């Protein structure tokens, strides 16, 4: 067992569950053994060897002042880093672990985005459950308690959500850097797998007792006061348990930021629009489908000039509101800022000089803020009067912008600013113990020490010149190093001329070093004064930092006001520069847009605006038209206009009347998720299921194709049933793009369904997509034309045209053979009198007549095909009207029984899952009979 430094390191490492330990050894932080190899690989450090009791251990280290960037790099890669600091004792020195830095408790970040630590608790008693126990069926659902803390700003949010889908949506929205699952959650492999799939952050196991109701409630009351939870409306035990676990984790890791967490904020779904993780991805709110920020809605509208403003704007876009009064207040502010260009520009110019006060408050309370951070606080507080001046006397003076500034306690802000201005040196050093942090005149005792130190230093600075004059010496210098202290250095050529009281201490190649009794006395005095000055100055600086930390809530207030004005000004700037208009909010169930545009696409193309009307009489639009004609853009722009309006933003349209919704749900093309065992069609059906279960008559639903991942008849059946269910049962405002033209007939039978299509101009065989949406259904999809545009080889396009013509004429399709195209084959065909081909039978969905001449099979197969087409048409229309009496069809009894059951089924009254099950049963019966 190693002893000494390595042994102490390994003992300390055993005390923590951190991945890496950085142990202070004098002026360095050292890593040993496996930790040294890990950090060397991750951070490209040099590995040396440390011997201990006959064994050799890998060793790597970084200077004391450079630990932060290395630690930050490790933590951002998902590692937990423990830090052991050195302290003096009577017997020398000792070391202890002072903090554990994790992804969710990292303060030293240059990223402007919020950095959340989350805790999740599921209903039930977590205590006493073994770590390896699996969740039972009864444990599989919600509700869930969720707490989110951004330790870099002190923000603390708690809520309760009902389902795992709601939980995933919230976690996706906030994207926490670290998640602490309660015991029941950590035993739910399916949920944890989904969380890991959605998030880029890490999952950490924390003491189960911290999630216990009693302990968690005590932690919350200790932090915020006994009555705070009740006063802010937290009546959920689950939310309290999650909140207590977060507080316990922050305290245990030693982040030192609990003092900056001053406000407990309860939030819930009642005031916000449900925007699940799928919809956030589909609408590309903060990143595109490719995972890039450029091209997202946030990147498009973000004109903020502060980090805090950018964070708040992102939150507004991902968590739209339902509170009409709050949205009106934001829109009033955006309108005032958009119309007052000069005042807005002056305001934004002033905001551009503001630092991130919320994060600076957290740094101050944690004890990690240096003099330069406190200077940033001073400079940011100095902007408060300038912001007020930019608003006063302008059109903004009577707007909500002025009200935002009025929330700041300007007197307290001015007092703190003045104290910092009087205390801090203008250009302080980075090191807190180096001296030079504070102004002259700030403290009398410090001024006296500085004067004495400067006097002693001046004596040393002029000593060389005095020695030269007094003793006639040349080549004399006075200097200082760690080994020799202060010394007089004389060239060897005159070294024998030095006076007798010089004592030689070292001989160099070309010179000798001496000391004198007076020099040693002066040195002791300088060192004493330096130490006294450093200790007093750092003591005074710590008191100043604690003074700032005591006003953390004030700094957060100013920071939030700056962020809100910045976010509002950003929306106004984008609206003014891109011809956006203020939406009219209404309680009516409608979305009426004139000349609407897609907020992102309009930046890069010559965009064709389109109108949209959804209301009580016209609440479900079936959107048809060619591929690549703009159907998806049309529907997404509708969802984004709705979302922007409920974020408090202007919208890209000539005019817009927007009825508030409680949720926005989208189902857009999905990718295979084979790693999770889910095909494209399964993902599509799960997304559809979520919408059918979650949407209400106050929601907006966007469906971009349903049922395309399976056989045609299955797909039409699913899309048909889903349309009826959404129309009859859910009654949500819906846009449904489809290539199943059979669905357009529903507009004749369902009162709120209407058809719209993207227009096409076809002249002389040339097709032009007009990008204009008109009422009524389209007559074809132009898929072959799109294949041609995509560069599909001409023979394939030509053959596809031929096949398409046969299908339109309801004729059989001959499958051309793929044999050798040589003379012998041609001779055999000629001898037979016809090309031998197989023919696709539309009624059975298989090839028929194999091995027969095409001339012998065409008429038979075409007759069967046309009969099947007629039967299919009757089956699809059976829901809407009773079939007329017909001659006997010649079908077998089993097929007739299936058709009779299909005619009798009430689609509107049948749950989608049951309907899908019956469709599958009918298909199996027909396949078996066939």
Phi, psi and omega in degrees: 000123181294150175240190179068212184300313182296317179298317178297320178299311183294325177296315179295321179298325180292341181280346186234155175263015178293156180284329186221143175241129172252115184249128181288130173228092183068240184268010181229156165258125185249151174237139181233164174055227184298326180297322180297318180292323179297310182291329177295318178292317185285324190242007177059044176269157178276134179258130173243189182238142177239124181272142178207113177052048175084356178248159180242135183235139175300143181219137173218151183209162176226148178301153182308317185282351185248012181296320188306307181297324178292316179298317179301317180297319179295314183295320180292345174266008174098003180274148171263126186244120175269143180239123177251119181260154181264141177219156184277144175229174178297331183264006182136257178208163179218173181224148175211155178285121184257339180196157172235118183263124183238169180304328182270353181240016179283121179269326187277079180232138177266355180287133181284341183291156175297153182229095189265145166253127184240148171232140183232130180233139175252154183303140180123169181271112183282338187288143175086357180273134182288150183297332183267359182294145178262155180288137176274170179302325180290341180271355195290338184256189180274198001282171181232142170265138183225130174233140182226124178235129171260100185292342180282343181234348182084006181286139185218116184237141176223150178198174171233135178239156190274322189232166176296326177296318177297319180297314179298322180297317181292317180294321178296321182295314184272339178046063183296148178287336182209138180239132177253102179277134172295165186306318180292325179289319183292343177268359179264091185299322182295315180292315180297323177298319179293321178297314179296326179292321184282327193251157175265349183279184183254162176245126183238139177273132181232158182314122182299328182297333180292342178268355182293143186305311184296312182294319181294316180298320178299317180298319180293317180293321178297324184281319190243352183105152188295326186261358187298315183303317179292320185291331179265005172087027177266106180245016182257120176296324179298317179297320179296320180295319177296318180297317179297323179295319178297314180298318179297321181292317180298320180292317184293325181283351176073026180295334176074022185248008181303326181295337179275348178271089189254347185230132176258120184243122175267133175226153182214182183280343186298328185258357184236155179278132176290119176228096187287173185299322179298316180292320177300321178289314184298322181274356176053054184292313182241345174206155182282175178300337179274001179083017181256147179284325180293128183099357177275165177298316181299313180298329182291316187263354185285108174238022182292155180243002177232154178296318181294323178296320177296319178298317182292319179298318177300319179295318179300322183285327181269346178227071179300158185255159173249355183283105183300324181294317179294318180295322177296320178299315178297316182295323176300317180293316179297319179297316179296316181291324181292326184272344180252075189299314183295315179295322179296316181296320179294320180297315181292325177296320177292317180299328183299341179268000184277141174266173184278088187294327179298318179287325177295324177298318179294321178295322180293315182291332179279349182082012182259357180284134175262186182297325181291326176294321178292328173296323177295323175298312180304312184292325179290320178295331179294342182280343184302310177297325180294322177295318178297320179294324180293335181267321185299137176077009178242179177296345180280346186298329181256015182258171176298344178299316179296324180295326177297315179294328181293343179287345181277134173281092188292329180294314178296320180297319180293321180297313180295320178301314183296321178296317180292321180296323180284339188263318193272139172292154187287329181227072185286156176287163179291320182288135183282341184253011185274345186089168180080017181278329191244155180286154170292137181097351180288322181218128185297315181298318179295320179299320179296317178297319180295318180297315179296319180295317179295324178295315179294321180294324180295321178301318180291322181295329183260000184299317184300317181294321179295319180295320178300313183293316187289322187245006177065028181272152171241167179055050179249130174226155174239127183214186186209139170216174185291331184279310187261350186070212176280142180209160173254123181252128183234139177299148183298331183294337180239010185297331180281359181262358184292152179292165186294332184282357172285133176247122182287135179239343181196142175248127177251181184299315186240006183204171175229152180248140183226160170227163175228163178300318181294320180297318179295324177294314179298323179297314179300322180293316179298314181297320178297315180293321178298316180295315180296318179296314181298316181294314181293317182295319179291324176297316178295321180293319178298321177296321178294319179295320177295326176297318177294317180299325179296336178256028181302321181295322176298314180298321178295321177299313179296317181298319180291322177296316177300316181297317182293316179297321179296316180295317178296318179294326177297313179298320180293318180298315180293319181297315182294326184274350185232017175059046174270159185235157179283127177283148174267117180274142181216157175276352180288155179274086183202157171218103186241110185239130176252126179052054179282154181224160176276124188297333181266313184296327183296341180286335190243355181225165172279090195281140176260111181292156179218152177271159177211136176223118172234127179206193184297327181270337184226077189254356183221111180256124171268116186257119179238165181149171184294159168299148177068011182270346177118013181298312182297318179298318180300315183286320179295322180294328176297314180295321181289324175297318177299314183293316180299318180299322182272004167265352181092022183253157165293167186230156180280087182194163173287321173203157181205128171249120191238117171277132184294140179245162178262351180194150174238121184236134180230146169228109182239165183318134183248156175262154173301139173240065187296328180299330178263009178074027183235125176278173177305313183294321178296316177300316180300315182291324177293321177294319178296318179301317179300318180294314183295330179275330191261324186291151176235180179291351176262011185257165171245126183241132177240117178243113179253087183076132173222133176087010183280350184269010181223189181299154187304310184294321176300314183298314178299319182298316180295314181297320179298310182295319179296321178298312180297320181294315178296322181287314188273321187258306183285313178065026178285154170294124192223139167241127187231107176271133183209154170258000175277092184294343177301331183291339183295339178291343180296334179297338179278348188236335179254124193296328184262002180271134176225153178258137168226157180215157175270122190288151179227140175252118182239114180223130177052041178079355178265134183248132177235126176278119186275346180063014181255132181265127180233160178291153178096164181275161173277164181259347178196172186256341179061032181294324179295323177297320178296321177300320177297316179298328182281355177090020175296138183309143186303319179301324179292315179297316180298315179295321178299321177300318180296313179299318181298319178298320179296319180295318181297326180274003181056042177252159178293154181250124178275130177269113182293138180290161181244023181286184182293136179262069181237179184296322181297317179296317180299321180295319179296318180298317182296321180297324180286339179089357180195155177288132178277122183220162169257155186236134180280122181268113183294334183286323183261344182072027180217171179277138181234163175071025185294132179089353178263159175293144181301325181294336181276340186255337190301308187295321180297313184291321179297322178297315179296321182296313181295325176295319179294320178302316181297318180296318180298318181299318179296321182294315182294327181273358186298330182295328189267331182208154179286135179292143176286158179296134182231167174293157178307134186280342184081006179281156178287160184300322182295318179295318178297325179293319179297316180297324180294318179295320178297322180292331184274341187291139176262100186297318184295330184265000184254130179299144182305318182296318179295321180296317177298321179297319181290321177300316179297320179297315179299318181297317180296321179295319179292319178298318180295320180291323181296000000 
